[in-house]
Amino acid sequence: PDIVQLLNIFFEHADNPDVFNSTAHACIEKLPAKLLLKASPQLLVQLSHQTPSVASFVHDIIFDLMREHYHDLIFSIIVMKNSKNFSRASAADKILQKFHDIMPDEYNEIELIRKALLRAAVTWNERIVQIITDAFDHYSRGNYDRMIASLQTILVLTKKPKCEMHQQFKETYQDSLNQLEKFINSYTLHNNSVIQQLAQWCQKMQDSVNDTLKEIHMIQLSSISPQLCEKTHFKLAVPGTYKPGKPINRIKYFVGQFNVYMSKQQPKDVIIMGEDG
């Protein structure tokens, strides 16, 4: 808590050259990595500090931490790359590019994990149901163009399956997808008959996909990412176990099945074996 308070006071006044010059390198930069990592949320948000010298200073601290302690930081920075704050997103992207240049194996491994777990976290079935829910919302408000735009994303999404699970979805619902494309292509403004057909399509598709979701109690990792399923002996530590200065318990492998909990958001249970057994 003391370090967080120190950082908050420092960054609040860091645009003052006297404060920055007397504190940045003499104090903040010399804090132990353990404390800086615990205060990483306060550091990361300052990548978009209004004073360029301060933002650059934070960039250097974060990147120095990343070299050795990427286990604890990398996913937060990847999330920040998608921030709506442009300068923060740009700064995070630069850090990730530099990390990729000096540690390409680690970066590629982390991207493999991230992409596979995202596909598991929100499957195509769940995404389609959400898109249809959004389309229904636009329909109820009379925003038919936005309804069409939402439904078009289904066609775009399913054009190029990225894994076996996606391919299975496309094969199961190909006739329905063809019907949706036909309706959308025949749509013109204020064409009520097509709008009604689309509404009926949405209801039928939503019911069908929801029924399928209720039957999915387990997801095979191989159907989402054969590469992650086959890979062993990772460089990345088991999430949540990394502590600076302590032996690193790296990921040995991912267990090949994800259990699905039958609650509204359908969370998945991921099991990782560490090298410590």
Long-range contacts (C-beta under 8 A, 24 or more apart in sequence): 3-31, 3-35, 3-36, 3-38, 3-39, 4-39, 4-42, 7-39, 7-42, 7-43, 7-46, 8-42, 11-42, 11-46, 11-49, 11-54, 14-49, 14-51, 14-54, 15-49, 15-50, 15-51, 15-54, 20-51, 20-53, 20-54, 20-57, 24-54, 24-57, 28-57, 28-61, 29-57, 29-61, 32-244, 33-65, 33-68, 33-69, 33-244, 34-243, 34-244, 34-245, 36-61, 36-65, 37-65, 37-69, 37-72, 37-73, 37-244, 40-65, 40-72, 40-73, 40-76, 41-76, 44-76, 44-77, 44-80, 44-88, 44-92, 45-88, 47-80, 47-87, 47-88, 47-91, 47-92, 48-85, 48-87, 48-88, 48-91, 55-87, 55-91, 59-91, 59-94, 59-95, 62-95, 63-95, 63-98, 63-99, 66-95, 66-99, 67-102, 67-103, 68-244, 69-242, 69-244, 70-99, 70-103, 70-106, 70-110, 71-236, 71-237, 71-242, 71-248, 72-242, 72-244, 74-99, 74-110, 75-110, 75-114, 78-110, 78-114, 105-235, 106-235, 106-236, 109-231, 109-234, 109-235, 109-236, 110-236, 112-225, 112-227, 112-228, 112-231, 113-228, 113-234, 113-236, 115-225, 116-221, 116-224, 116-225, 116-227, 116-228, 117-270, 119-162, 119-163, 119-165, 119-166, 119-224, 119-225, 120-219, 120-221, 120-224, 120-258, 120-268, 120-270, 121-268, 123-165, 123-216, 123-219, 124-157, 124-158, 124-165, 124-166, 124-169, 125-169, 125-209, 125-212, 125-213, 125-216, 126-213, 126-266, 127-157, 128-154, 128-157, 128-169, 128-205, 128-209, 129-206, 129-209, 129-210, 129-213, 131-157, 132-202, 132-205, 132-206, 132-209, 133-206, 135-198, 135-202, 136-199, 136-202, 136-206, 139-195, 139-198, 139-199, 139-202, 144-189, 144-190, 144-195, 145-189, 147-195, 147-198, 148-184, 148-187, 148-198, 151-180, 151-184, 151-198, 151-202, 152-184, 154-180, 155-180, 155-181, 155-184, 163-223, 163-224, 163-225, 164-222, 164-223, 164-224, 164-226, 165-219, 165-223, 165-224, 168-223, 172-212, 173-205, 173-208, 173-209, 176-201, 176-204, 176-205, 176-208, 180-205, 213-266, 214-262, 216-260, 217-259, 217-260, 217-262, 218-257, 218-258, 218-259, 218-260, 219-257, 219-258, 219-260, 219-268, 220-256, 220-257, 221-254, 221-255, 221-256, 221-257, 221-258, 222-256, 228-254, 229-254, 229-256, 233-275, 238-272, 238-274, 239-272, 241-274, 249-274, 249-275, 249-276, 250-274, 250-275, 251-275
